[in-house]
Amino acid sequence: MSGREPPARRSAFPALEPIETRWADNDIYGHINNVTYYAYFDTAVNRWLVKAGLLDIAGGDPIGLVVETGCRYHAPAAFPDTLEAGIRVSKLGNSSVRYEIAIFHAGGEEAIAQGFFTHVYVDRQTRRPKPLPEDWRRALERLMA
């Protein structure tokens, strides 16, 4: 397709998270099903948030709700490939964060898929938008593109 942006490069992502493919990730055509990449995106970002000490899955506040998502595919992968997810933040709002994620073959330089999702952070009980805590903001700024 002319005019299509080339695949993202590994060096454009400040954080990398490993992704282990599973047998169930493959579809009937012998490659990872497109919808599975969205699960990889969610897993990578939330793993990073947990490791950074920001996200307490069971009782933390705020929590992130996905309000927008998208993905472009560049090359196939299949079980038992080992993958890596590059993570960066392209927009940091008052209560929202746009994460950009690229999936690479382990050690690969060009993304095989890349996408984004926007989290709006909300109060766990009321589900109303809530400003990001300062420690979250400082940590997420390290991922700015």
C-alpha positions as CSV (number, residue, x, y, z in Angstrom):
1,M,0.0,0.0,0.0
2,S,1.5,3.3,-1.0
3,G,1.5,6.0,1.6
4,R,1.4,3.6,4.5
5,E,3.9,4.4,7.3
6,P,6.7,1.9,7.6
7,P,6.8,-0.4,10.7
8,A,8.0,1.2,13.9
9,R,11.5,0.6,15.0
10,R,12.4,-1.0,18.4
11,S,14.5,2.1,19.4
12,A,11.3,4.2,19.4
13,F,10.0,2.5,22.5
14,P,11.4,3.2,26.0
15,A,10.0,0.0,27.6
16,L,9.9,-3.6,26.4
17,E,7.8,-6.4,27.8
18,P,8.1,-10.1,26.8
19,I,5.2,-11.8,25.3
20,E,5.0,-15.6,25.2
21,T,2.7,-16.9,22.5
22,R,0.3,-19.8,23.2
23,W,-1.1,-22.6,21.0
24,A,-4.5,-21.0,21.2
25,D,-3.2,-17.7,19.8
26,N,-3.0,-19.3,16.3
27,D,-6.0,-19.2,14.0
28,I,-7.0,-21.6,11.3
29,Y,-4.7,-19.9,8.8
30,G,-1.6,-20.8,11.0
31,H,-0.8,-17.4,12.4
32,I,-1.7,-15.4,15.4
33,N,-5.2,-14.1,15.1
34,N,-5.6,-10.3,14.8
35,V,-7.7,-9.9,17.9
36,T,-5.0,-11.6,20.0
37,Y,-2.7,-8.6,19.5
38,Y,-5.1,-6.5,21.5
39,A,-4.7,-8.9,24.4
40,Y,-0.9,-8.6,24.0
41,F,-1.2,-4.8,24.1
42,D,-3.3,-4.9,27.3
43,T,-1.0,-7.4,28.9
44,A,2.2,-5.5,28.2
45,V,0.9,-2.2,29.4
46,N,-0.7,-3.6,32.6
47,R,2.4,-5.7,33.3
48,W,4.5,-2.5,33.0
49,L,2.2,-0.6,35.3
50,V,2.3,-3.4,37.9
51,K,6.1,-3.6,37.7
52,A,6.4,0.2,38.1
53,G,4.4,-0.1,41.3
54,L,1.5,1.9,40.0
55,L,-1.3,-0.6,39.3
56,D,-2.8,-2.7,42.2
57,I,-5.1,-4.9,40.2
58,A,-7.2,-6.1,43.2
59,G,-7.7,-2.9,45.1
60,G,-5.9,0.1,43.5
61,D,-7.4,3.4,42.7
62,P,-7.5,4.7,40.0
63,I,-8.3,2.0,37.4
64,G,-7.9,2.4,33.6
65,L,-10.8,1.9,31.2
66,V,-10.1,1.5,27.5
67,V,-12.0,4.1,25.4
68,E,-10.3,3.8,22.0
69,T,-8.0,1.2,20.3
70,G,-6.5,0.4,16.9
71,C,-3.9,-1.8,15.3
72,R,-2.0,-2.1,12.0
73,Y,-0.3,-5.4,11.0
74,H,3.0,-5.7,9.1
75,A,4.2,-9.3,9.3
76,P,2.9,-12.6,10.7
77,A,3.8,-14.4,13.9
78,A,2.8,-17.9,15.1
79,F,3.1,-20.1,18.1
80,P,5.7,-20.9,19.4
81,D,7.3,-17.5,18.6
82,T,8.6,-15.4,21.4
83,L,7.6,-11.8,21.0
84,E,8.3,-8.5,22.7
85,A,6.0,-5.5,23.1
86,G,7.5,-2.0,22.9
87,I,5.6,0.6,25.0
88,R,5.5,4.4,24.8
89,V,3.1,7.1,25.8
90,S,2.2,9.6,23.0
91,K,-0.3,11.7,25.0
92,L,-0.6,12.3,28.8
93,G,-3.8,14.1,29.7
94,N,-5.3,15.0,33.1
95,S,-7.0,11.6,33.5
96,S,-6.2,9.9,30.2
97,V,-3.1,8.2,28.6
98,R,-2.7,7.2,25.0
99,Y,-0.3,4.2,24.9
100,E,1.4,3.1,21.7
101,I,2.5,-0.5,21.5
102,A,4.6,-2.3,18.9
103,I,5.0,-6.1,18.7
104,F,8.4,-7.4,17.6
105,H,9.8,-10.8,17.1
106,A,12.2,-11.3,20.0
107,G,15.3,-9.2,19.1
108,G,13.7,-7.9,16.0
109,E,14.1,-4.3,14.9
110,E,10.9,-3.7,12.9
111,A,7.4,-4.1,14.4
112,I,5.2,-6.9,13.1
113,A,2.2,-5.1,14.5
114,Q,1.7,-1.8,16.1
115,G,-1.3,-0.1,17.7
116,F,-2.6,2.1,20.4
117,F,-5.2,2.3,23.1
118,T,-6.4,5.1,25.3
119,H,-7.0,4.5,29.0
120,V,-9.2,7.0,30.9
121,Y,-8.4,6.6,34.6
122,V,-11.4,6.6,36.8
123,D,-12.4,6.1,40.5
124,R,-12.8,2.4,41.2
125,Q,-16.2,2.9,42.9
126,T,-17.8,5.7,40.9
127,R,-16.2,5.0,37.5
128,R,-15.9,8.8,37.0
129,P,-12.7,10.3,35.6
130,K,-10.1,11.0,38.2
131,P,-6.8,13.0,37.8
132,L,-3.7,10.9,37.5
133,P,-1.8,10.7,40.8
134,E,1.6,12.5,40.7
135,D,3.6,9.3,41.0
136,W,1.7,7.9,38.0
137,R,2.4,11.0,36.0
138,R,6.2,11.0,36.8
139,A,6.4,7.3,35.8
140,L,4.4,7.7,32.6
141,E,6.5,10.7,31.5
142,R,9.4,8.3,31.3
143,L,7.5,6.5,28.5
144,M,6.8,9.7,26.5
145,A,7.6,9.4,22.8
